[in-house]
Amino acid sequence: MLKSARTVLLLTAVAPVFSACQTLPRSGPDDQAIVQKAAVRVQADPGKPLLDYAVVDLTPQILSYFPLAKEDSLSGFGVSRGAAPTLPIGVGDVVTVTLFESASGGLFIPAEAGSRPGNYITLPPQTVDRNGNISIPYGGSIKASGRSTTELQRRIEGSLANRAIEPQAVVQLVSSRSNQVSILGDVNLPAQLEINPAGERILDVVARANGLSTPGVETLVTLQRGGRTITVPFDKVVREPSENIFVYPGDTIYVSRERRTYLAFGATGLNGRIDFQESNLSLAEAVAQAGGLLDSRADPGQVFVYRLVDAATLARMGLPADVKDGRAFPVIFRANLRDPSSFFLAQTFPMRDRDILYISNADSVELLKVLNIVNSATASVGDAAADYSVARAVSRGD
């Protein structure tokens, strides 16, 4: 009788709760209302996955198909950290020429110099024309492009040797428009800059552009020169002095941010989108960045990485894939960290941009969830029965 009374009491207490669900606060319709009131419903087969995918256990053989990314090197341009490049005069440069004579009465210095400060004359600034020439009075058109200032001086002196009195020439480069480098992208001051004759390296040009506007670890540097393009991580240019090469006239430096992230779900200390903090991030480092495996929940034997893998790689692995199709296929890599040797594999397995890291719960955790629900329900029935007994005692006046 007491058991029947408790059951009736529980149903009596719960029924109003269910009937009042429509009046409880809610931010929107529940899932049942959304599904039931749909005019058309396209239902997936609950017994089949939405996509076909492959599960691949992480082994030394599998690891050989996914090596750490090999970074390019600016040494591919065939330059080293030697001397700075020679910067000759070029088309569009602006130069000034000063001519000296050893005595007055010559071609440029009159016999009665008057109050002249010295035995020289400075010609107006000239722009090297499209043919690479400048004009010198009584010397004619002289080739300037491709020559250094010293070479041009000797050429001017030779053209005036039979007209002026022991002529000497001094050439000054006012504006070097042909010896410029462009820096664009994620810098604070993109610009076209004249190269210092003493030589400038990539980091010097970045500094003249007021530095990066993005985090260095997520930044790439692309150098375009002579129809070739090489891209390297910015931190590699900083870390390895051999990558900080001299720039050459006509170079274009493009600085770009490549934000690489992965998603972490499941029994990790941190769930969400996490930025790469290394150029080559390994699975072990990714797990560590996500807070590691939760000791109270995680199953170390079920560490998964979700990734789309190209058909060519799958074909080399011996998996069925149509290389001509060109599509990427879903693959789930599983690492068993219960095996101590798997930590070495995780240390060398590279993460890729937009990978998904998922740590599964241990089976015991799922059982505890069920037991907690049962315990909660039992406790609720016991409390309701106690409340009913107290209410009856009060109504009887006991």
C-alpha positions as CSV (number, residue, x, y, z in Angstrom):
1,M,0.0,0.0,0.0
2,L,2.8,2.4,0.9
3,K,4.5,1.7,-2.5
4,S,1.3,2.4,-4.4
5,A,0.8,5.6,-2.4
6,R,4.3,6.8,-3.3
7,T,3.7,6.0,-7.0
8,V,0.4,7.9,-7.0
9,L,2.0,10.8,-5.1
10,L,4.9,11.0,-7.6
11,L,2.6,11.0,-10.6
12,T,0.4,13.6,-9.0
13,A,3.4,15.8,-8.3
14,V,5.0,15.4,-11.7
15,A,1.9,15.8,-13.9
16,P,1.4,19.5,-13.2
17,V,5.1,20.0,-14.1
18,F,4.7,18.5,-17.5
19,S,1.4,20.4,-18.1
20,A,3.1,23.7,-17.1
21,C,6.1,23.2,-19.6
22,Q,4.4,25.5,-22.1
23,T,4.3,28.3,-19.6
24,L,7.9,28.0,-18.3
25,P,10.5,30.7,-19.4
26,R,12.3,29.8,-22.7
27,S,14.4,31.6,-25.2
28,G,12.6,30.0,-28.1
29,P,10.8,26.9,-29.3
30,D,12.1,23.5,-28.3
31,D,13.4,20.9,-30.7
32,Q,10.2,18.9,-30.7
33,A,8.1,21.9,-31.7
34,I,10.5,22.8,-34.5
35,V,10.4,19.3,-36.0
36,Q,6.7,18.6,-35.5
37,K,5.5,21.9,-37.1
38,A,7.7,21.7,-40.2
39,A,5.8,21.6,-43.5
40,V,8.5,19.5,-45.1
41,R,11.1,17.3,-43.3
42,V,14.1,15.6,-44.8
43,Q,15.2,13.0,-42.3
44,A,18.6,11.4,-42.3
45,D,18.9,7.7,-41.8
46,P,19.8,7.3,-38.1
47,G,21.6,4.0,-38.8
48,K,24.1,5.5,-41.2
49,P,26.7,8.3,-41.0
50,L,26.0,11.4,-43.0
51,L,29.4,11.1,-44.7
52,D,31.6,8.1,-45.4
53,Y,34.9,8.4,-43.6
54,A,38.0,6.4,-42.8
55,V,39.5,5.7,-39.3
56,V,43.2,5.4,-39.3
57,D,45.2,4.4,-36.3
58,L,48.4,6.4,-35.8
59,T,51.3,4.2,-36.4
60,P,54.9,4.7,-37.6
61,Q,53.9,3.7,-41.1
62,I,51.0,6.1,-41.2
63,L,53.2,8.9,-39.8
64,S,55.6,8.6,-42.8
65,Y,52.8,9.9,-45.1
66,F,52.4,13.0,-43.0
67,P,55.8,14.6,-42.3
68,L,56.3,18.0,-40.7
69,A,55.9,20.7,-43.3
70,K,59.1,21.6,-45.0
71,E,59.6,25.3,-45.0
72,D,61.0,27.2,-48.0
73,S,64.2,29.2,-47.6
74,L,65.1,32.6,-49.0
75,S,68.5,31.1,-49.8
76,G,66.7,29.8,-52.9
77,F,67.5,33.2,-54.5
78,G,71.1,32.2,-54.5
79,V,72.2,35.0,-52.1
80,S,73.9,34.8,-48.8
81,R,74.8,37.2,-46.0
82,G,77.7,38.6,-47.9
83,A,78.2,42.1,-49.2
84,A,75.4,44.5,-50.0
85,P,74.4,44.7,-53.7
86,T,75.9,47.4,-55.8
87,L,73.3,50.0,-56.7
88,P,74.0,51.6,-60.1
89,I,72.3,54.6,-61.5
90,G,69.1,53.8,-63.3
91,V,66.4,55.3,-65.4
92,G,64.3,57.8,-63.4
93,D,67.1,58.6,-61.0
94,V,67.8,62.3,-60.3
95,V,71.4,63.4,-60.2
96,T,73.4,66.6,-59.9
97,V,76.7,67.2,-61.5
98,T,79.3,69.7,-60.3
99,L,82.2,70.6,-62.7
100,F,85.6,71.9,-61.5
101,E,88.3,73.6,-63.5
102,S,91.9,74.1,-62.3
103,A,92.1,77.7,-63.4
104,S,89.8,80.6,-64.5
105,G,89.4,81.4,-68.1
106,G,88.3,78.0,-69.0
107,L,85.1,76.6,-70.4
108,F,82.9,77.1,-67.3
109,I,85.0,79.5,-65.2
110,P,85.4,83.0,-66.8
111,A,88.7,84.9,-66.6
112,E,87.2,87.5,-64.3
113,A,85.3,85.4,-61.8
114,G,84.4,88.3,-59.7
115,S,82.8,87.2,-56.5
116,R,82.4,83.6,-57.4
117,P,83.1,81.3,-54.4
118,G,85.4,78.9,-56.3
119,N,86.4,77.4,-59.6
120,Y,83.3,75.2,-60.1
121,I,79.8,75.3,-61.4
122,T,76.8,73.1,-60.4
123,L,74.4,72.0,-63.1
124,P,70.7,71.8,-62.4
125,P,69.4,68.4,-61.2
126,Q,68.7,66.0,-64.1
127,T,66.5,63.0,-64.4
128,V,68.1,60.0,-66.2
129,D,65.9,59.7,-69.3
130,R,64.4,56.5,-70.7
131,N,67.5,55.9,-72.8
132,G,69.6,56.0,-69.6
133,N,71.3,59.3,-70.5
134,I,72.0,62.7,-69.0
135,S,73.2,65.9,-70.8
136,I,76.4,67.7,-70.1
137,P,77.1,71.1,-71.7
138,Y,79.8,70.7,-74.4
139,G,80.0,67.1,-73.4
140,G,76.8,65.9,-75.1
141,S,74.6,63.0,-74.1
142,I,76.3,60.7,-71.7
143,K,75.2,57.2,-70.7
144,A,74.4,57.2,-67.0
145,S,72.2,54.1,-66.3
146,G,74.1,51.0,-65.2
147,R,77.1,53.0,-64.0
148,S,78.1,54.0,-60.5
149,T,78.6,57.6,-59.6
150,T,82.4,57.2,-59.8
151,E,82.2,55.6,-63.3
152,L,79.9,58.4,-64.5
153,Q,82.3,61.0,-63.1
154,R,85.2,59.6,-65.1
155,R,83.0,59.5,-68.3
156,I,82.0,63.2,-67.9
157,E,85.6,64.2,-67.3
158,G,86.7,62.4,-70.5
159,S,84.0,64.1,-72.6
160,L,85.3,67.5,-71.4
161,A,89.0,66.8,-71.5
162,N,89.7,68.7,-74.8
163,R,87.5,71.7,-73.9
164,A,87.9,72.5,-70.2
165,I,91.0,73.2,-68.1
166,E,91.8,69.9,-66.3
167,P,88.1,69.2,-65.6
168,Q,87.0,67.3,-62.6
169,A,83.4,66.1,-62.0
170,V,81.4,65.3,-58.9
171,V,78.1,63.4,-59.3
172,Q,75.6,63.2,-56.5
173,L,72.6,61.0,-56.5
174,V,69.7,63.1,-55.3
175,S,66.9,60.6,-55.8
176,S,67.2,56.9,-56.5
177,R,63.9,56.0,-58.1
178,S,65.3,52.9,-59.8
179,N,66.7,51.4,-56.7
180,Q,63.5,50.9,-54.7
181,V,61.8,48.1,-52.9
182,S,58.1,47.8,-52.2
183,I,56.7,46.5,-48.9
184,L,53.0,45.7,-48.8
185,G,50.5,43.8,-46.7
186,D,50.2,43.6,-42.9
187,V,52.7,46.3,-42.0
188,N,51.9,49.6,-40.3
189,L,53.2,51.8,-43.2
190,P,53.2,50.1,-46.6
191,A,55.4,52.0,-48.9
192,Q,57.9,52.1,-51.8
193,L,61.3,52.7,-50.2
194,E,64.7,53.7,-51.6
195,I,67.4,51.3,-50.7
196,N,70.2,52.6,-48.6
197,P,73.4,52.4,-50.6
198,A,75.0,50.7,-47.6
199,G,72.6,47.8,-48.1
200,E,69.4,46.8,-46.3
201,R,68.0,43.5,-45.3
202,I,64.4,42.2,-45.1
203,L,64.1,43.1,-41.4
204,D,65.5,46.6,-42.1
205,V,62.7,47.2,-44.6
206,V,60.1,45.9,-42.3
207,A,61.4,48.3,-39.6
208,R,61.2,51.2,-42.0
209,A,57.6,50.2,-42.6
210,N,56.9,50.7,-38.9
211,G,56.9,47.0,-38.2
212,L,54.2,44.4,-38.4
213,S,50.5,44.9,-37.7
214,T,49.9,41.3,-36.9
215,P,51.4,38.7,-34.5
216,G,54.8,37.6,-35.7
217,V,54.0,33.9,-35.1
218,E,51.1,34.1,-37.6
219,T,52.9,36.2,-40.2
220,L,54.4,35.1,-43.5
221,V,56.9,37.0,-45.6
222,T,56.8,36.6,-49.4
223,L,59.7,37.9,-51.5
224,Q,59.1,38.4,-55.2
225,R,62.3,38.8,-57.3
226,G,62.9,38.3,-61.0
227,G,59.8,36.3,-61.6
228,R,60.3,34.1,-58.6
229,T,58.4,34.0,-55.3
230,I,59.4,32.4,-52.0
231,T,57.4,32.5,-48.8
232,V,58.8,31.9,-45.4
233,P,57.4,32.4,-41.8
234,F,58.4,35.7,-40.3
235,D,59.7,34.1,-37.2
236,K,62.1,32.1,-39.3
237,V,63.6,35.3,-40.7
238,V,64.0,36.5,-37.1
239,R,65.3,33.1,-35.8
240,E,67.7,32.3,-38.6
241,P,70.1,35.1,-39.6
242,S,70.8,33.4,-42.9
243,E,67.2,34.1,-44.0
244,N,67.5,37.8,-43.3
245,I,69.0,38.5,-46.8
246,F,69.8,41.8,-48.5
247,V,67.0,43.2,-50.7
248,Y,67.7,44.2,-54.3
249,P,66.2,46.9,-56.5
250,G,62.8,45.9,-57.8
251,D,62.1,43.5,-54.9
252,T,58.5,43.3,-53.6
253,I,58.0,42.1,-50.0
254,Y,54.5,41.1,-49.1
255,V,53.7,40.5,-45.4
256,S,50.5,38.5,-44.7
257,R,48.8,37.0,-41.7
258,E,48.0,33.4,-41.9
259,R,45.9,32.6,-38.8
260,R,46.0,28.9,-38.3
261,T,43.7,27.3,-35.8
262,Y,42.3,24.0,-34.7
263,L,39.2,23.1,-32.8
264,A,39.3,21.2,-29.5
265,F,36.3,19.2,-28.2
266,G,35.6,16.6,-25.6
267,A,37.4,15.7,-22.4
268,T,40.1,18.4,-22.7
269,G,40.8,21.2,-20.3
270,L,40.0,23.8,-22.9
271,N,37.3,23.5,-25.6
272,G,37.0,25.9,-28.5
273,R,39.1,27.4,-31.3
274,I,42.8,27.5,-30.5
275,D,45.6,29.3,-32.4
276,F,48.7,27.6,-33.5
277,Q,51.6,29.0,-31.5
278,E,54.3,27.2,-33.5
279,S,55.2,27.1,-37.2
280,N,55.0,23.3,-37.0
281,L,52.5,22.3,-34.3
282,S,52.5,18.6,-33.4
283,L,49.6,16.6,-32.0
284,A,51.2,16.4,-28.6
285,E,51.6,20.2,-28.5
286,A,48.0,20.6,-29.6
287,V,46.8,18.4,-26.7
288,A,48.9,20.4,-24.3
289,Q,47.6,23.7,-25.6
290,A,44.0,22.5,-25.1
291,G,44.7,21.8,-21.4
292,G,45.6,18.2,-21.7
293,L,43.4,15.2,-21.1
294,L,41.0,15.5,-18.1
295,D,42.0,12.8,-15.7
296,S,38.5,12.4,-14.4
297,R,36.9,12.0,-17.8
298,A,39.2,11.3,-20.7
299,D,39.9,8.0,-22.3
300,P,43.6,8.3,-23.4
301,G,43.2,5.4,-25.8
302,Q,40.6,7.4,-27.9
303,V,42.4,10.6,-29.0
304,F,41.0,11.6,-32.5
305,V,42.0,14.1,-35.1
306,Y,39.5,14.9,-37.8
307,R,41.0,16.0,-41.1
308,L,40.2,16.2,-44.9
309,V,43.0,14.4,-46.7
310,D,43.8,14.7,-50.4
311,A,43.1,11.8,-52.7
312,A,46.8,11.4,-53.7
313,T,47.9,10.9,-50.2
314,L,45.1,8.3,-49.5
315,A,46.2,6.5,-52.7
316,R,49.8,6.3,-51.5
317,M,48.5,4.9,-48.2
318,G,46.7,2.1,-50.1
319,L,43.2,3.4,-49.3
320,P,40.5,3.5,-52.1
321,A,40.6,7.0,-53.6
322,D,40.1,8.4,-57.0
323,V,43.2,10.6,-57.6
324,K,41.6,12.1,-60.7
325,D,38.6,13.3,-58.7
326,G,40.8,15.8,-56.8
327,R,38.5,15.9,-53.8
328,A,39.6,15.7,-50.2
329,F,38.2,12.8,-48.1
330,P,37.2,12.7,-44.4
331,V,39.8,10.8,-42.3
332,I,39.8,10.4,-38.5
333,F,43.2,9.6,-37.1
334,R,43.2,7.8,-33.7
335,A,46.1,7.9,-31.2
336,N,46.2,5.4,-28.4
337,L,48.0,7.3,-25.6
338,R,47.6,4.4,-23.3
339,D,50.6,3.0,-25.2
340,P,53.7,4.9,-23.9
341,S,55.4,4.7,-27.3
342,S,52.4,6.6,-28.9
343,F,53.6,9.8,-27.2
344,F,56.6,9.8,-29.6
345,L,54.3,9.5,-32.5
346,A,52.1,12.3,-31.2
347,Q,55.2,14.4,-30.9
348,T,55.9,14.2,-34.6
349,F,52.4,14.0,-36.1
350,P,51.8,17.4,-37.5
351,M,48.6,19.3,-37.0
352,R,47.0,21.1,-40.0
353,D,45.0,24.3,-40.2
354,R,41.3,23.6,-39.3
355,D,41.9,20.2,-37.8
356,I,39.5,19.0,-35.1
357,L,40.9,17.4,-32.0
358,Y,38.4,15.3,-30.1
359,I,39.1,13.4,-26.8
360,S,36.4,10.8,-26.0
361,N,35.0,10.2,-22.5
362,A,35.9,6.9,-20.8
363,D,33.1,4.3,-20.7
364,S,33.0,4.6,-16.9
365,V,32.1,8.3,-17.2
366,E,29.0,7.4,-19.3
367,L,28.0,4.9,-16.6
368,L,28.4,7.4,-13.9
369,K,26.1,9.8,-15.8
370,V,23.3,7.2,-15.8
371,L,23.8,6.4,-12.1
372,N,23.6,10.1,-11.3
373,I,20.3,10.4,-13.1
374,V,18.9,7.3,-11.3
375,N,20.1,8.7,-7.9
376,S,18.6,12.0,-8.6
377,A,15.2,10.5,-9.6
378,T,15.3,8.2,-6.5
379,A,16.1,11.1,-4.2
380,S,13.2,13.1,-5.8
381,V,10.7,10.3,-5.1
382,G,12.0,9.9,-1.5
383,D,11.6,13.6,-0.9
384,A,8.1,13.7,-2.4
385,A,7.1,10.7,-0.3
386,A,8.4,12.4,2.9
387,D,6.6,15.6,2.0
388,Y,3.4,13.6,1.5
389,S,3.7,11.9,4.9
390,V,4.3,15.2,6.6
391,A,1.3,16.7,4.9
392,R,-1.0,13.9,6.0
393,A,0.3,14.1,9.5
394,V,-0.5,17.8,9.7
395,S,-3.9,17.3,8.2
396,R,-4.7,14.6,10.9
397,G,-3.4,16.9,13.6
398,D,-0.7,14.3,14.7
